[in-house]
Amino acid sequence: MSLTDGGKAAELNEQVGKLVDRSQNFGELLLDVCGARGEAFLANGLVGEAFNENLETILKLLESGQVSSVGVYGMGGVGKTTLAKHIHNKLLQQSQGRVFWVTVSQEFTITNLQEKMARFLGVDLSDEDNEDIRAARLHRALSRMKISVLILDDVWENIDPLKDEAWKLFTEILGNETEVAPQVQNIAKSVSKLCDGLPLGIITIAASMRGETMIHTWTNVLAELNECVMGQDNMGEVAEVINVLKYSFDRLNVNNYSQGNGLNTLQRCLLYCTLYPEDCEICREHLVRKFISEGLLHRRKSRRMHDLVRGLALKIGEGKYMVRAGYDSLTEIPEEQEWTEGLEKVSLMKSGIRRIGDGFSPSCPKLSTLLLCENPLELIPESFFSRMRGLRTLDLRGTELTKLPNSVSELKSLKALHLEYCHRLENVPYLGKLKELGELNLSRTAIKKVPHGLDELLNLEFLSMDAPLLKMLPRGLLLKLVHLQYINLPFGIQVPVEEVGNLKQLEQFSGRVKNVNEFNWFIRCRKDNTCYRIRVGPDNTTRYNGYIMGDFGSHGNELILCECNLKAEKVLGHGIVYLTASKCEGLSMCFVDDFPQLNNPKSLKRLRIESCGGT
């Protein structure tokens, strides 16, 4: 179009004006057609012809445009979610439309489900509480999308794969190390058949029979499983698969000696996972630490729990476990009458609790685990812990507390105290009476000094105090805590390296030392016995957060050199995975020439150089 074409320009200008006016009435929905269509999921392989047939059938129905919704039905464990993930990924590959995935879960509310859908659709519902109005907005948003698929997973009866497919899965899980003799094979097939074609049941039973080759063992298993399943004819399909899983639970590591309540270590570990919200991603490192705190593991060496397995575990722990975790389902602590004297574990994590009333004092003498983490909780009254003297694990991380009640000082059985990410927490009471405490985490809190009595915790193994306002560590403190295996300190503190070096059981260390000489002394002293994340040099430079956050030891050793003179001193670079040099002198213009100066760190994966001199 030429500049002289005034009539055409005026016409286009008028059309643009009309479009702008119309845009004011779009309401809450503006779609970016070039935006992300969704991310492909990692999905397990599908087993059997029926699964592939179901996949193709559903894809054809969706592509035909003749149906508006498709339901995938079946009891828990048949593979509905796996099938849906494959459908999700195929649609991303084959279609130009958008694909949204929302996990509903058994413990849901309409409001939270609407929030999940709104996030995917780009609709703001924060100004509206009425569920009907919110639903109308979501409906309008979906109606305006010409091509879209919304997958609702885990909407709370049985896919019946061919029996040879069930047997194929059963033998696959048994593994090559389990040789099924001809006389055993018929019994094994009967065991597989009792699982009723359910992948989850097949997998759990087959896994429990790995390595079993004796015919009498298989015969006993068949008889016991048959009695377990057939004894519940009137309870429905879900009860049948629960019974199969319960039998598998009873067989879980049968050679492992039972502990309290007649349960062995693996069974107790499984039950512990129910304390997390349904469909919650569980961090492996955090879970292992919890097992150690609970005494389930004696040495320090993203998982999701299946809904049915979780339901079974909750049923087994009924009366001893109170779980109200997730979905912001509460605003206040459960009523005092719900805190029975038989309770052993209580999980209220992520439940939206804002307050605990004055004088609230539940009588729970057997309570060993209390998880109140990730709640907007601002205050805990002094009375709350007064009748919980058997508490071993107390998790308050991610709350809005500014102080802890003094009654925490009387929890003399406490093994683990989690306070990390309590950004407003300034005051911690005297800790000297907590002689059993093995794990203390105060990282990312607002404490300005080391808690009084910390030097008396002689059984402490895990100490994390990476608090940004903490600037001083009492001299000789670490020498008193001789059992420390893990230390995480802020870079604002210059750590007495000789104290750290003399800790015989130390496995992981994060902190700052004065100079290269001190770092080299640490390396010579510890050799390859300690994973580390160390900053070398003064703390008057811009704070560097590093590459690794959280559980640094699982990622590899990290060295951060700040304002160091590398001309005269060779850095002992054994085992360095991540290396940063900031404002250092002694690096040549070609950094390759300086690798001998760093002792040729062959393990190096990432290198970062900032504002360094070349001479």
Residue pairs with C-beta under 8 A, 6 or more apart in sequence:
1 8
1 9
27 137
27 140
28 123
28 124
28 137
28 141
29 121
29 122
29 123
29 137
29 140
29 141
29 144
30 122
31 122
31 144
31 145
32 122
37 92
37 97
37 98
37 99
38 88
38 92
38 98
38 99
38 100
38 101
40 88
40 89
40 92
41 85
41 88
41 89
41 101
43 82
43 85
43 86
43 89
44 82
46 52
46 55
46 79
46 82
46 83
46 86
47 79
47 161
47 165
47 168
47 169
47 172
47 199
48 161
48 162
48 165
48 168
48 169
49 162
49 165
50 159
50 160
50 161
50 162
50 165
51 79
51 83
51 161
54 72
54 83
54 159
55 83
55 86
55 87
55 90
58 70
58 72
58 83
58 87
59 87
59 90
59 91
59 94
61 67
61 70
62 70
62 87
62 91
62 149
63 94
63 95
72 80
72 83
72 84
73 80
73 157
74 80
74 157
74 158
74 159
75 157
75 158
75 198
75 237
75 238
75 241
76 200
76 238
76 241
76 306
76 307
76 308
76 311
77 198
77 199
77 200
77 201
77 241
77 306
77 308
78 158
78 159
78 197
78 198
78 199
78 200
79 159
79 199
80 153
81 153
81 154
84 151
84 153
87 151
88 99
88 101
88 151
91 97
91 99
91 149
92 99
95 147
95 149
96 147
97 145
97 146
97 147
97 148
97 149
98 145
98 147
98 148
98 149
99 148
99 149
99 151
100 117
100 120
100 121
100 148
100 149
100 150
100 151
101 120
101 151
101 153
102 113
102 116
102 117
102 120
102 150
102 151
102 152
102 153
103 116
103 153
103 154
103 279
104 113
104 152
104 153
104 154
104 155
104 156
105 154
105 278
105 279
105 307
105 327
106 154
106 156
106 278
106 307
106 311
107 277
107 278
107 326
107 327
107 329
108 327
109 327
109 329
110 131
111 129
111 131
111 134
112 327
112 328
114 125
114 131
114 134
114 135
114 138
115 125
117 123
117 138
117 150
118 124
118 125
118 134
118 137
118 138
120 150
121 138
121 141
121 142
122 141
123 137
123 138
123 141
125 134
125 137
125 138
128 134
128 137
142 148
142 150
154 279
154 307
157 236
157 237
157 238
158 196
158 197
158 198
158 237
159 197
160 197
161 197
163 189
163 192
163 193
163 197
166 192
166 193
166 195
166 197
166 202
167 189
167 192
169 199
169 202
169 203
169 206
170 188
170 189
170 191
170 192
170 195
170 202
170 205
170 206
171 180
171 206
172 206
173 202
173 203
173 206
173 207
173 210
174 180
174 188
174 206
174 209
174 210
175 210
177 210
177 211
178 209
178 210
178 211
178 212
178 213
179 213
180 188
180 213
181 213
181 215
183 215
184 213
184 215
184 218
187 215
187 218
187 219
187 222
188 209
188 218
190 222
191 205
191 209
191 218
191 221
191 222
191 225
192 202
192 205
192 206
194 222
194 225
194 226
194 229
194 244
195 201
195 202
195 205
195 244
196 240
196 241
196 244
198 241
198 244
200 241
200 245
200 306
200 308
200 309
201 241
201 244
201 245
201 248
204 244
204 245
204 248
205 225
205 244
205 247
205 248
207 248
208 248
208 251
208 252
209 218
209 221
212 218
212 221
221 251
224 247
225 244
225 247
228 243
228 244
228 246
228 247
229 240
229 243
229 244
231 243
232 239
232 240
232 243
238 308
241 308
242 308
242 311
242 312
242 315
245 308
245 309
245 312
246 312
246 316
249 267
249 270
249 312
249 313
249 316
252 264
252 266
252 267
252 270
253 264
253 265
253 266
253 267
256 264
256 265
256 266
257 264
258 264
259 265
259 268
260 268
261 268
261 320
263 271
265 296
265 297
268 294
268 296
269 291
269 296
270 309
270 313
271 313
271 316
271 317
271 321
272 287
272 290
272 291
272 294
272 296
272 345
272 369
273 282
273 287
273 305
273 310
273 313
274 305
274 310
274 313
274 314
274 317
274 321
274 323
274 347
275 321
275 323
275 325
275 345
275 347
275 349
275 369
275 371
276 282
276 305
276 325
276 347
276 349
277 325
277 326
277 327
277 349
277 350
278 307
278 310
278 325
278 326
279 304
279 307
280 304
280 305
280 325
280 326
280 350
281 302
281 303
281 304
282 302
282 303
282 304
282 305
283 302
284 302
284 303
285 550
285 551
285 554
287 303
288 297
288 300
288 301
289 416
289 439
289 462
290 393
290 416
291 297
292 298
292 299
292 300
292 438
292 439
293 392
293 393
293 415
293 416
293 438
293 439
294 368
294 369
294 392
294 393
294 415
295 392
295 415
300 461
300 485
300 486
300 507
305 313
314 321
314 323
317 345
319 340
319 342
320 342
320 343
320 344
320 345
321 343
321 344
321 345
321 346
321 347
322 334
322 338
322 339
322 343
322 345
322 346
322 347
323 346
323 347
324 330
324 334
324 347
324 348
324 351
325 347
325 348
325 349
325 350
325 351
325 371
326 349
326 350
326 351
327 350
327 351
328 350
328 351
328 352
329 351
329 352
330 348
330 351
330 352
330 353
331 352
331 353
331 354
331 355
332 353
332 354
332 355
332 356
332 357
333 348
333 353
333 355
333 356
333 357
333 360
334 348
336 360
336 361
336 362
339 346
339 362
339 363
339 364
340 364
341 363
341 364
341 365
341 366
342 366
343 364
343 366
343 367
344 366
344 367
344 368
344 369
345 367
345 368
345 369
345 370
346 364
346 367
346 369
346 370
346 371
347 369
347 371
348 371
348 372
348 375
349 371
349 372
349 373
349 374
349 375
349 395
350 373
350 374
350 375
351 375
352 375
352 376
353 372
353 375
353 376
353 377
354 375
354 376
354 377
354 378
355 377
355 378
355 379
356 377
356 379
356 380
356 381
356 384
357 381
358 381
358 383
359 381
359 383
360 381
360 383
360 384
361 383
361 384
361 386
361 387
362 384
362 387
362 388
363 387
364 387
364 388
364 390
365 387
365 388
365 389
365 390
366 390
367 388
367 390
367 391
368 390
368 391
368 392
368 393
369 391
369 392
369 393
370 388
370 391
370 393
370 394
370 395
371 393
371 395
372 395
372 396
372 399
373 395
373 396
373 397
373 398
373 399
373 418
374 397
374 398
374 399
375 398
375 399
376 399
376 400
377 396
377 399
377 400
377 401
378 399
378 400
378 401
378 402
379 401
380 401
380 404
380 405
381 405
382 405
382 406
382 407
383 407
384 405
384 407
385 391
385 405
385 407
385 408
385 410
385 411
386 407
386 410
388 411
389 410
389 411
389 412
389 413
390 413
391 411
391 413
391 414
392 413
392 414
392 415
392 416
392 436
393 414
393 415
393 416
393 418
394 408
394 411
394 414
394 416
394 417
394 418
395 416
395 418
396 404
396 418
396 419
396 422
397 418
397 419
397 420
397 421
397 422
397 441
398 420
398 421
398 422
399 422
400 422
400 424
401 422
401 424
401 425
402 424
402 425
402 426
402 427
403 425
403 426
403 427
403 428
404 419
404 425
404 427
404 428
404 429
405 429
406 429
406 430
408 414
408 417
408 429
409 429
409 430
409 431
409 432
409 433
409 434
410 433
411 434
412 433
412 434
412 435
412 436
413 436
414 434
414 436
414 437
415 436
415 437
415 438
415 439
416 437
416 438
416 439
416 440
417 434
417 437
417 439
417 440
417 441
418 439
418 441
419 425
419 428
419 441
419 442
419 445
420 441
420 442
420 443
420 444
420 445
420 464
421 443
421 444
421 445
422 444
422 445
422 446
423 444
423 445
423 446
424 446
425 442
425 445
425 446
425 447
426 445
426 446
426 447
426 448
427 447
428 442
428 447
428 451
429 451
430 451
430 452
430 453
431 437
431 440
431 451
431 452
431 453
431 454
431 456
431 457
432 452
432 453
432 456
432 457
433 453
434 453
434 457
435 456
435 457
435 458
435 459
436 459
437 457
437 459
437 460
438 459
438 460
438 461
438 462
439 460
439 461
439 462
440 454
440 457
440 460
440 462
440 463
440 464
440 465
441 462
441 464
442 451
442 464
442 465
442 467
443 464
443 465
443 466
443 467
443 488
444 466
444 467
444 468
445 467
446 467
446 469
447 465
447 467
447 469
447 470
448 469
448 470
448 471
449 470
449 472
450 465
450 470
450 472
450 473
450 474
450 477
454 477
455 474
455 477
455 480
455 481
457 481
458 480
458 481
458 482
458 483
459 483
460 481
460 483
460 484
461 483
461 484
461 485
461 486
461 505
462 484
462 485
462 486
463 481
463 484
463 486
463 487
463 488
464 486
464 487
464 488
465 488
465 489
465 490
466 488
466 489
466 490
466 510
467 490
468 490
468 492
470 489
470 490
470 492
470 493
471 492
471 493
472 493
473 489
473 493
473 495
473 496
475 496
476 499
477 499
478 484
478 487
478 496
478 499
478 500
478 503
479 499
479 502
481 503
482 503
482 504
482 505
483 505
484 503
484 505
484 506
485 505
485 506
485 507
485 508
486 506
486 507
486 508
486 509
486 553
487 500
487 503
487 506
487 508
487 509
487 510
487 511
488 508
488 509
488 510
488 511
488 552
489 495
489 510
489 511
489 512
490 511
490 512
491 511
491 512
491 535
491 539
491 543
491 544
492 512
492 539
493 511
493 512
494 512
494 513
494 514
494 539
495 511
495 512
495 513
497 513
497 514
497 518
497 519
497 521
497 522
498 521
500 506
500 509
500 511
500 522
501 521
501 522
501 525
501 526
502 525
506 526
506 529
506 530
507 529
507 530
507 531
507 553
508 530
508 531
508 532
508 552
508 553
509 530
509 531
509 532
509 533
509 534
510 532
510 533
510 534
510 552
511 534
511 535
512 534
512 535
512 536
512 537
512 539
513 519
513 522
513 534
513 535
513 536
514 536
514 537
515 536
515 537
515 564
516 536
516 561
516 564
516 566
516 569
516 571
517 569
518 536
519 534
519 536
519 559
519 571
519 572
520 569
520 570
520 571
520 572
522 532
522 534
523 572
523 574
524 572
526 532
528 574
528 575
531 552
531 553
531 556
531 557
532 557
532 558
532 559
533 546
533 548
533 552
533 557
533 558
534 558
534 559
534 560
535 544
535 560
535 562
536 559
536 560
536 561
536 562
536 564
537 561
537 562
537 563
537 564
538 562
538 563
541 562
541 563
541 582
541 583
544 560
544 562
544 580
544 582
546 558
546 560
546 578
546 580
547 558
547 578
547 580
547 606
547 608
548 555
548 556
548 558
548 578
552 558
555 577
555 578
556 575
556 577
556 578
556 603
556 605
557 575
557 576
557 577
557 578
557 603
558 576
558 577
558 578
558 579
558 580
559 571
559 573
559 576
559 578
559 579
559 580
560 580
560 582
561 571
561 579
561 580
561 581
561 582
561 584
562 582
562 583
562 584
563 582
563 583
563 584
564 581
564 584
564 585
564 586
565 584
565 585
565 586
566 581
566 584
566 585
566 586
566 587
566 594
566 597
567 585
567 586
568 586
570 596
570 597
570 598
570 599
571 597
571 598
571 599
572 599
573 579
573 598
573 599
573 600
573 601
573 604
574 599
574 601
574 603
575 601
575 603
576 598
576 601
576 603
576 604
577 603
577 604
577 605
577 606
578 604
578 605
578 606
579 598
579 601
579 604
579 606
579 607
579 608
580 607
580 608
580 609
580 610
581 587
581 608
581 609
581 610
581 612
582 609
582 610
582 611
582 612
583 610
583 611
583 612
584 612
584 613
585 612
585 613
585 615
586 594
586 597
586 613
586 615
587 594
587 609
587 612
587 613
587 614
588 594
588 614
588 615
589 614
591 607
591 609
595 601
